[in-house]
Amino acid sequence: MSREFLINLIFLLFINALVKPVYIFWIDRTVQNVVGQEYGIYFSLLSFSYLFQIINDFGLQNFNARNISRHRSLVHKYLPGILRLKAILGVLYSAVVLLAAYLIGYEGDYLVLLFWIVIIQLMTSFLLYLRSNIAGLGFYRMDSFLSILDKLLLIIICGTLFLTPALRGAFQIEWFLYAQIGALGAGILVASLYLIPKVRVSDHKVKYTFMWLILKQSYPFALIYILMMVYTRIDAVMLERMLDDGVQESFTYASAYRLLDAANMITYLFVGLLLPMFSRMIGQKEAIGPLFEVSIKMLTIVTACIALPVIFQSEAIVKWLYDYGTDYSASIMNLLILGFIFISFGQLFGALLIANGTVLPLNKIYIGGIIINITSNLILIPHWKAYGAALSTLFTEVFVAISLGLMIYKTFKGLWQWRWVLKILGYSFLTGFAIFTSYQYLDLDWKWHYFLTLAMCAGLSFVLRMIPSKEILKVLQINQRIRSEDSDIEK
């Protein structure tokens, strides 16, 4: 299992490193540059739609990933019931989002734009559910391919539009939404065609009592999802609604948020592989210590390589990315990318607690995060606008990550080992110090300095032997028999 994790993690990061940066820094960035402040409206409405995702998903994705990875034969029983549930929840979600938007003052073109965003959210949720089955059954490489397929298609579709002068000049935000719908539709088709032969559904009659049972079992996971969405997405909505120049501030916040979104994709994919594996190993009563240690060390290296070069070169980066880039948006980007480090560890810790079924304490921590986030937004946004929203996000992510780390310390006795915790802290300090020193004393163009700091982050991980071969060998020996236990599924 752990050998498969390492192989697929490398494969996953490689294909995403090829595709996702192109999508983020060419397609998504160009959309914002071309459509202007319409992107700020889109970003605010997208964040608004996330606030009701509890209805759309109701924790079914995390519930399904956890249970299918532990008991893979359950996929034949769960699939028809959950598909019907998702259809019912999807209709309810659409109605609630559009009604809530109308009641708080959205109207006209705003509602039309929100309608298409809702369609995208429904399709995204369905694709993620299909992928949770594919990953739960152990087909990790196919799941990795599906993780980039829609973005690859968006690059092709939107790239064609941008490279055609007449079409680029006429480009509208609605075209971006239509392209997403087409790309997601193709992803759903590929995932469905791959999954159907692997699943033998013997009983197509789904009883409502069975669906109700699934809802009862998945609602704690639904709370996790909605609570996370509230404290990570409400900032943009509050900006747009609270300020007279809310559209402009939301637009500025969205431009700074883009790097955080790009970075979060890597962490999300990393954690997405770990969740079913942690769940499987806990269910089999296997020791998770070696896998947790290697995972947290790898995450430390990844977050350092992503965040530190950006923090030291934020002003140059934001002005290179956008025609309208300013020092103000760079300061917002700094806070958000610093928060990315805490977001990443929070996601890793949350995945382990979900895999263990430690849901109620997890929800209490997220509720605390929401209280901190909304309260600080109400205080900071009127005075510091988008910068205040970013500061609020950083406060929240620090609180959540530290709280989840302490929860893991209490739940899994002996999982934290001072030996490797001190090595991680030492690596973080030395890397930050080396980059700061180079920034102060080397007179380099920002692009050369960016790659130098990136090399420092990666190089020091080898010099300090953050993940020595001995630890990798320990991980490779974990639970090798699990693959053979599931070989009948692949036949």
Secondary structure by P-SEA (a helix, b strand, c coil): caaaaaaaaaaaaaaaaacaaaaaacaaaaaaaaccaaaaaaaaaaaaaaccccccccaaaaaaaaaaaaccccccccaaaaaaaaaaaaaaaaaaaaaaaaaacccaaaaaaaaaaaaaaaaaaaaaaaaaaaaaacaaaaaaaaacaaaaaaaaaaaaaaacaaaaaaccaaaaaaaaaaaaaaaaaaaaaacccccccccccccaaaaaaaaaaaaaaaaaaaaaaaaacaaaaaaaccccaaaaaaaaaaaaaaaaaaaaaaaaaaaaaaaaaaaaaaaacccaaaaaaaaaaaaaaaaaaccaaaaacaaaaaaaacccccaaaaaaaaaaaaaaaaaaaaaaaaaaaaaacccaaaaaaaaaaaaaaaaaaaacccccaaaaaaaaaaaaaaaaaaaaaaaaaaacccccccaaaaaaaaaaaaaaaaaaaaaacccccaaaaaaaaaaaaaaaaaaaccccaaaaaaaaacccccccccccccc
